[in-house]
Amino acid sequence: MSIRPAVANGLHRGLIELHQTVRSAREYLPHVLNVALFAAVAAWRGGTVEGTETPASTMVLVGEVATVIVSSAWTTLPQIMATERQDGTLLRLRSVPFATTAYVVSKTLYTAVIAIASALVLLLVGAGVNGAGLPHSADGWITLAWVLLLGLVAVVPIGTAIGASLPNARAAMALLVLPVYALMAVSGVFFPVTGMPRWLQLTAEVFPLKWLAQGLRSATMPDTALVAETGHSWQHWQTATVLTAWAVAGFVIAPAVLRRTSRRVSGTRITATRQPSDSSVQEISR
């Protein structure tokens, strides 16, 4: 199998997973509830961004869109990956050439569609509730499109690598939620990053969340809001550079991590990881 059929296979697999999600209320309801909660928080926020006349609800809404994308890739996806590691899905990857590439493609497509759908619904709801969130020009829509797509490609492959490295879904939740929340706190997602110490700003600039949120603000907020941005500029070139670097690194690292994980996973190990939970069920039944 060459790379091209592997990519086609990954896209096909991703579409199948999306179809299964749409058909199951248990799968899609958490996403719907998440969007509803975020929209309610944005609608509740009053006031303006400090130093501007831009409604603070707009900044909150756009920050929530960036949060949905990153949390989908770095918390939800690793939990799915960890579960599939336990049920033997990753074990089967080593039997097919380029299967890891197809797997990364499928997870990228699945997570991207879910995240983009959630983001667009959130923007539409925000526009309906308080008139915030949607671009006001053709350039704004173009910026929104490339920032969303490049941002997803930047974070999803890394999410698959993280998920493949974790032992189980419970560990994924315990180990990832706090770091992602900390990253949100220093990335200027819900308030201007210029209000933080410079060393925290430099730390945030290493990661994609800061640039993703700033790129989305540039698409949906007026230029008068630049007074609250680093360097009083939207920094599109820097945004594209950092997100592209993360995307390239992700597509190099993720297949390598998946191949290593699939070689280390065996049927015996999978059985061993299931035994404690099986024993717990038996003990409870007694």
N, C-alpha and C positions, 0 to 999 in steps of 0.2 A: 504493500500500500504506500503510495506517495503522499506528499503533504496535501495536495489538492483534494483527493478523495477523503482524506482524514478530516479536512475542514468541512467538506460537504456532509460527511457522516456526523460531525459535531453539530452542525446546524440542524440536521434532521432530528437528532436526539434532543436538542434544545426545544424544538417545536413540539415534540411529543410530550415533554415535561410541562410545557406551557399549557397544552391542551388538557392534561390531567389536572393541573391546578385550577383552570377555569371551571372544570366540571365538578370540583369538590369544594363545598362551602367551608369545610374545615381548613382548606388550604388558602382560600382567598379572603375569608373574613378577617383574619388578623391584619392584612394589608389595608382593608377598608377601614377598620377601626382605628388603625394608626393614622391614616390620612385625616379622618374625622377629628381625632384628638388634636393633631397639629393645627388644623384649620380653626378649631375653637380657641386655641391658645393665641394664634395670630389675630383673630377677631377681637379678643379680649384686651390685647395690648394697645394702650393709648399713647399720646404724646408724639414727639418728633425725634428724629435722630439728632443728637447733640450738635449744634452748630449749623443745622440745616432746617429747612421747612418740610423735609421729606417725612411722611408718617413712619413712626417706628414699626408699625405693623407690617410695612412692606419689607423692611430689613429682616424682621422675624420670619416672615413667610418664606423669603428667599433662603434664609439660613436653614429653615426646616427642609426645604428641597435638597440642599446640599447634605444635610444630615441623613435624609432618607437614602440617598445614593450611597454614602459611605457606610452607614450602618447595615444596609442590605449586603454590601460586599464584605465587610469586615466583622460582622457579628452573625447575621442570619445565614449567609453562605457557608462560613466555617462550621456552623452547627450541622448543616446539611451534609457537608463533606465528612465531618467526624462520624455521623450516623452511617454514611455509606462506607466508611472505612470499617466500621464494625459489622455491617451486614454482608461484606465480601465483595462489594462493587469494585473497590480499588484493587482487590486481589485479581480480578479478571482482566485488569488492564494490561498485565504483563504478558498475556497470551496473544495479543494482537499488536502488530507493528503500528507505530504512530497513534496508538490508542490514547495515550496521555494528551497528545495534541488535540484529538477529537473531543476528549473529555473537557479540557480547558475551554475550547470553543463553545461547547454546549452549555457550560455553566456561565460563560460570559454572556451568551445570548439570553439565557433564561433570566439571569439577574438583571441584565440591561432592560429587558422588556418590562419586567415587574417594576423596577425602579423608575423608568421613564413614565410608565402609566401612572404610578403613584404621584410622581412629580407634576405631571400635566393636570391631573385631577386636582391636586392641591393648589396649583396656580389658578385654575379655572374657578374653584370654590372661593379662593381669596379675591379674585376679580369680582365675583358676584356679591360677596359679602361686604367688602370695603373698597373695592376698586383698585386693589393692589395686586401686583404679581405678574401681569402680562406685559410683554414689550409693547412699546408705543410706536415702533417704526420697523421697516423692513430690515434695517441693519441690526436692530435689537433681536428680531427673530432669528436672523442668521447667527448672531453671537450666541443666543440661547441654544441653538442646535449644536454648534460645534463644541461648546463648553460641556453640554450634557453628554454628548457622545464620547468626546476625548476623556472627560472625567471618569466615565464608566470604564472605559478601556484601561485607564490608569489604575483603578482600584480593584476591579474584579479578579484579574489574574493573581494579584497578591493575596486576595482573599482565598483563592483555591489553594495556594501554597500554605497559608496559615491553617486552613482546615485540614489539609493532608497531614500536617505535623502534630495535630492534637489527638489525644487518645480517644476522646468521646465527646458527645454533644454537651454533657454537663460541664466538662472542663472548658469547652469553648465559651460557654456563657460566663463562667466564673473568671476566666483569664482575660477576656476581651472587652467586656462591657466597661469596666473602669478606665482602661487606657483610651478607649474611643471617646468616652465622656470627657476625659482630661484633654484630649486633642481638640474636642469641640470648644472647651473653655478657653483655650489659648489661641484659637484660630480666627477669632473675630466673627463667629457665625451669627451670634445674636446681638452683638454690640460692637462698636468700632474698635478695631485692633489697635488703633493709635493711642488708646487709653492705657495700654499695658506697657510694662518695662521693655526696653529694646531687646534684651536678651530673650525674652519670651516671644517677641515678634520674630526674631531670627530663627528660633526653634520651630515655630509654626510654619515658616516659609520653606522648611525642608520637606514638609508633608503636603499631600495634594489637597486636603480639605480646605486650607486657607485659600488656595488659588481657585478651587472650584467655587467656593462661596463668593469670592470677589468677581469671578467671571460671570456668575449668574446675576450679581448685583449690577454689573455693567450693562447687562441686557435688559434689566427691568426697572432700574432706578435712573432718575435724571442726573445730568452732569453736575447739578448743584450739590449732589451728595458726595462729590469728590473731596470735599474738605475733610471728610472723615476717613479717607483712604490713605494708605501709605504712599508718600510722595505726591499726594493729590493727583494720582493718575490711576487709570484702570489697569495698567500694566498687562495688556493683552499678550505681548511677546513673552514676557516672563511666565504668564499663565500657561501659554502653549508649550513653552520649553520644559517647565517642570512636569506638567501632566504627560507630555510625550516621553520624558525620561522615565517616569514611573511605569508607563505602559510598556516600553521596551524592556525594562528590567523585569517586569512581571511576566512577560511572555518568554523570557529567558529562564527565569528562576522557577516558575510554576511547573512546567513539564519536567524539569530536573528533579524537583522535590517529589512530584507524583511518581516518577519512575523509581526513585529511591524508596519511597513509601510502599509501593506495590511489590518491590522485591523483598522488603522486610516483613510484609504481611503474609501470614500463612493461615491455612485452615485451622491448624492447632491453636494459633494465637487468637484467632477470632472466637473459637470455642471457649478458650480460657477466659476471654473478656466477658463472655456471656454468662459464664457459670456463676459469678457472684450474684447477678441479677436474678438468674433462675433460682438460685438457692434462697434468695430473699422472698421470691414469690411463693416457693414451697413452704417457707417458714410462716409466711402470712396466712397461707391456706390452712395451716394446722391450727 
